[in-house]
Amino acid sequence: MISFIKDVLSVVVSKFAIIIFGLTTSIVLARVLGPEKNGIIAALMVYPSLFMSIGSLGVRQSTTYFLGKRIFAENQIKKAITQIWFLTSIISVFVCYFLMTQLSKSGDHKILVLLALIPIPFALFNTYNSGIFLGKNQIKEFNKVNWIPPLITLVLTLVLVIICALGIKGYFIAIIGGSMFISILLLFKNKFIRSFNLKFDWRVILPMIKLGSVYAIALLFIGLNAKLDIIILDWVSTDYETGIYSKGYSVGNYLLQIPWMLNTIVFTRSAISKDGIEFSKRVCQLLRITSLVILFLAIVLFLLSDFIIVFMFGEEFKESAMVLNYLLFGVLFLTLFKILNQDLAGKGKPWVSMKAMIPGLIVNVILNIVLIPKYGAIGAAFASSLSYCLAIVLFFHFYSLSSKISLKEMFSYKKSDFDPIISMLKKIKFYSKE
């Protein structure tokens, strides 16, 4: 457990940087562009971000699994990745273009649509590449793939949105710059440029797509539960309400970064673990500790929501505080789900989450359609939070069956839960004295 915590700590700095870069970018957009234009950004970005789940075909996850289990050699996987990437990039761009122009009110802005589509191939390549690092348990390299693009996006946003006053166009160009830079870097640094080959090895490609597609479908349902409210807001409400919701959601989403600090480690360790049940018990121990931290932060956010929202985004977004308050309970459950789900995904069982997410999605659709026309962003927040809770309660049951760990054992605190933390603190204290 000590080495597990050390790996978690190695991810914390990277995730903290991602939060700072992303939050600063969000503040700039709110202060400079206002609710309506932020609503247009949210409406245009929802389809590319959502389709990344299915368009990526779960290649990162299947790459981590096959490389971690040493089923295929690294050079075989790299060659397969380049071939899958080329095909999925073309399909993803065309499908997203159709969804954005046909299903979104903001799809009439053709230049903005095209700018929103350009990052897709680069984002897919970065996602595929990161699976290599996870499969080899190279956490530091994986971190770089994640924090460099947000940093470049922030710098370019400051230049293009504030100094050059390019508005929404400037922000989308900034996103292109962030994802393109890391793709070019990885193309040469990770020697992917040597892996491009027209000779298809179907013995590798088909198993990767077969397992990866299951991951992709599972991620799609998870993503739909998280993004559906923005889609329906775009259909039946206004850009203003969409913008108000997007900022309340974004603050709650940073609470989700806590389990994302753990997910990388959980998924990687689960993929290479030889004793699945014992590892799941460690994950449950981690869950119990993390839930206390998340609950504390959720309470702080709830009590200070008005101050936090207005301080960051300005008076125009004051209504986003109520959105955040309604979302927090559901986000609390969602953070716990993400930790346990990565354990199952690392074991090659991503389909378990679908058993819980599909009923949650149905409830989400019904509640959003009923509540958004009357209550706008607040109705969307309430619908999402309630559907999250339903889905995650179901997931706890399915996880218990799959891991063969009872619900009582999963959530019963023990004194030993805190031993690794106490041990780490003692070591830190010892080294500080030296």
N, C-alpha and C positions, 0 to 999 in steps of 0.2 A: 504493500500500500504506500510505503514511503516513496518508492520510485514513481509510482502513479501520481502522487501529489507533486513531485518534482517536475514531471512532464506537464501537469496542469499549470504550475507556476510559470513554466517556460512559455506557455501560450498567453498568459494573462497580459503581459506587456504588449504583445501584438494586438490582442483584442481591444485593450484599452486605447491603443493608438487608433484603431479602426473606429471606435466609438467617438473619439475626439474629432477625427477628420470628418466623419459622416455627420455628426451633430453640428459642427461648425458650418459645413456646407448647407445643411438644412436651415440654420439660422440666417445665413446670408440670403438664401432664396426667399425665406419668409419676409425678411426685412425689406428686401429690394423689390420683390415681385408682387407680394400681397396674396390674399386667399384665392382669388379667381385664377390667377396664372399658376399658382401652386396646384390648384385643382386640375388644370389642363395637363400639367406635368404628371400628376398621379394617374390620370386617366390614360395617358399615352404610354406610360411606363409599365402599367399593370400587365399588359399582354406579353411583352417581351420577358418580363421577370417571371411571369407565370409559365410561359411556354418553355422557358429554360429548363423547367422540371422535366417535361416530357421530351423536349427537343434534345436534351443532353443524353437521353437514353440510359441514364444511370451509369454512364461509362466510368465516371470517377469511382463510384462505389464498387462496380464490378472489377475495375483495375486494381483497387486496393485489396479486394478479396482474393483474386487470382494470383496477384503478386505476393501478397502476404502469406498465402497458403502454399506458394511456390508451385502452383499448378502449371503456369507458363513462364518462360524466360522473359526477362525484361525487354530484350530486343524484339521478341515476337509481339509483345503487348504494345510497344511503341509503334511498330509498323501498322498494327491493327487500328490503333488510335487515330493515326493520321488519315487512314482510309475512311473510317467511320466519321471523323470530323468533317471531311470534305462534303460528304453526302448530307449529314445532318445540318450543316450550315446553310446549304442551299434550301433544304426543305423548311427549316426554321424561319428563315427570312421571308419566304413566300407565304407561309401560313400566318405569320405574325402580321404581315402587310394586309392580308385579307381580313383578319380579325380587327385590326385597328381601323381600317377604312370602312368596314361594313357594320361593325358593332359599337363603335365609339363615336359620340358626338364630336369629339376633338379630332376625329380622323379626317376632317375636312382640311386641316392644316397639313397639306401634302409635304412641304419642306420639313416640318417638324417630325412627321411620320418617318421620312427617309433618314433623318438624323438619329431618330430613336432606334432604327433598325441596324445601322452600321456597326454598333458595338457587339451585336450578337455573335458573329463568327469568332471574334477575339475572346469574348467571354466564354464561349464553348471551349476554345483551345486552352484557355487558362484552367478551366474546370477539369478537363481531361488530364492535363499535365499534373495537376495537384494530386491526382490519384496515384501517380508514380511515387511521389514523395511520401504519401500516407502508407502505401504498400511496403515501402522500405523503412518506415518509421522515422523518416527524416522530418521531424516536426519543425525545426527552424526554417528549412527551405520552404515548407508548406506555408509557414507564417508569412514569408516574404511575398508569396503569390497573392496573399489576401490583403496586406496593409499597404503595399506600394500603389495599387490603382486608386484607392480612396485619397491618398496623399496628393497624387498628381491631379486627380479630379478637383480637389479642394483648391489647389494653387491655380489651376486653369479657370475655375469658377470665379475666384477673386479677380483675376485679370479680365476675363471675358464678360462677366455679368456686371461687375462694379465699375471697372476702369473703362472698358470698351462699350458698356451699356448695350450688350447684344441680347439681353433678356433670356427667354426660354431657349433660343437658338444657342446662345453662349453656353448654357448649362449642358445641353446635349453634346455640343462639341467637346466640352470638358470631359464628359463621360467617355467619349470616343478616345480621347488622348490617354486617359488612365488605363483603359483595357488594352489599347494598341501597344503602349510602351512595354508592358510586362509580357505581352505575347511575343514581341520581337526579341526581347531579352531571353526568354525561355527557348525560343526557336534555336538559338545558338548555344546558350549556356548549358541547356539540358541535352544538346546534340540531337534534337528532334529533326533537324534539317536532313540528317542522314537516313531518317526512317521513312521518308516519302518513297513509295514504291507502288507500281501498278500491278504487281503480282499479288493477288489476294490469297491469304491463308485462311480459308473458311473454318479450319479446325480451331482457330483462335477467335475469329470474328464472330461466328455464330454463338458460341457459349457466352461471350462477353455481352452480345446484344440480348441473348435470351435471359440471362440473369439481370443485366442492366435495365431491360425494359420493365421488369417487375419493380425494381427500385424506382424507375421513372414514373410509373403509374402510381405507386405509393406516394411519391413526392408530389405528384400532381394533385391528388386528393387533399394532401396536407396544405399545399399552396392554395387550392381553391377555397378551403375553409378560411384561410388568412386574407385572401384577396377578393373574395366574392363580393364583399360589401362595397368595395370601391367600384367594381363593375356595375352593380345595380344602382349605386349612387349616380354614376355617369349616365345610366339609362333614364332614370326616372326623376332625378333631382337636378341641382344646379352645380356649376363649377365652384361656386362659393362653398356650398355644403361639402363637396368633395375635398376642397382645400382645407376646410376646418377639420374634417375627419382625418385627413392624411397627416396633419401635424400632431393631433392627439395620439394617433396610432404610432407615429414614429417615435415618440417619447416612450410609450409602452414597449415598443419593439426593442429599445435599448436594454430593457430588463431581460429580454430574451438572449442578450449577448452573454449573460452569465453562463447558461448551459452551453452556449456555443463555445465558450472557453473550454468546456469539458468534452463536448461532442467529438472533437478531433481526436482526443486521447481515447475516449471510450470506443469509438468506431475502430481505430487502428489497433488498440490492444485486443478488442473482441475478435477482430479478423485473424490475429496471430495467436490467440489464446488456445492452449491445448486442453484446459479444463473449463468448459463452458459454464457449468453450474457454479463453480467457485468464483469465476469472474463475475457472473451475474450477482452473486451475493455482495461482491465488492462494489458493484455499480449501485445496488440498493443502499449500501452504506453511504456512498457518495451522495445519493439522492436525499437521504435523510438530513445530512449536514447542509446540503445546498438549499433544501426547502426552507430552512430557518433563515438563511441569508436573504433569499428571495422574498420571503414573507415580510421581513423587516424592511427591505427596500420598497416593497409595494405599499406598506403602511406609510412610510415617509413620503412617497410620491403622492399618495392619496391626500395626506394632510397639507402638503405644500403645492398641490397641483396648480392652483390659481397663480401663485407667485412664480412657479417655474415656467409655466406657459407664457405668461405676459413678459417675464424677464427675458426669455429667449426669443420669442417670436413677435412680441408687441401686442398692443391692445386689440388690434384687428383680429387676433386669433384667440381672444379670451374664451370664446365658447369651446375651444378645443380642450379646455381643462375638464369640462363635464364629460366629453368623449373619453378622455384618459381615465377618469374615475370609473366609468362604466366598463371599460376594457380591462382594468387591472385584475379583477378576480379571474376572468378567463385567461389572461396572460399568465397569471400565477400557475394555473393548471397546465398551460401549454409549455411552460419552461420545464416542468417535471416530466412531461411527455417526451420532450426532445432528448433528455438524458437517457431514458429507458429505451426509446426507439432506436438510438444509435447502437445500443448493445445488440438488439435483434438484427439490425441492418448489417452489423459486422459479422454476425453468424450466418448471413445469407438468408434471413427470414424477413424481408421488408414487407411482405404481404400481410403480416399480422396487423399492422397499423390500419390497413384498409378496412378491416372488420369493424373498427371503431370510427374511422373517419367518414365512411359512406353514410351511416345514420346521422352523424353530426352535420354533414354537408346538406342533407335533405332538410333537417331542422333549420339550418342556416338560411337556405333559400326561401323557405316558407316565411320565416320571421322577418327577413329583410324585405321581401315583397310587401308584407303587411305593414311593417313599421316605418320604412323609409319615406313613403309618400306623406305621412302625417308628421313624423318626428325628425326627418332628415338625418344628419350625422349622428345625433344621439340615439336614434332608433337603430341605426346600423351598428353602433357600438354595443348596445344592449343585446341585439340579435347575435352578434359574433361571440360575445362573452358567454352567453347561455349555451350556444352550440359547442364552444370549446369545452365547457365543463362536462356536457353530456358525452362528447366523444372521448375525452380523456378518462372519465370514470369507467367507460366501457373498455378502454385500452388497458387500464390497470388490471382488469379481470383477465383479458387475453394474454397480457404479459406474464401474469401469474401462472396461467396454464402452460405457456410455452417454456418458461424458465424453470418450472417445477418449484417455485418459491411461493409460499402462501402469502396472501395479502397482509395477514397479521405480521409475518416475518418481515415483509417489505417495509412496513411503516412503524414497527416497534423499535423505539430508541434503546440503545444499550450504552453502557459506560464506555465500552471498547470502541464505539463509533468515533470518539474524540481522541483516542490514543495517538493516532498518527499525527494529528495537528499538535497535540501537546509535545510529542517527541520532536517534531520539526521546530517548534518554538524554543525548546530547550537547546537544540543544536545551534539555532541562530543566536541565542543568548550566550552560549559557550564561545562561539567564534567572535562575537562582539567584544567579549572580555579580553580575548587574546589580542 
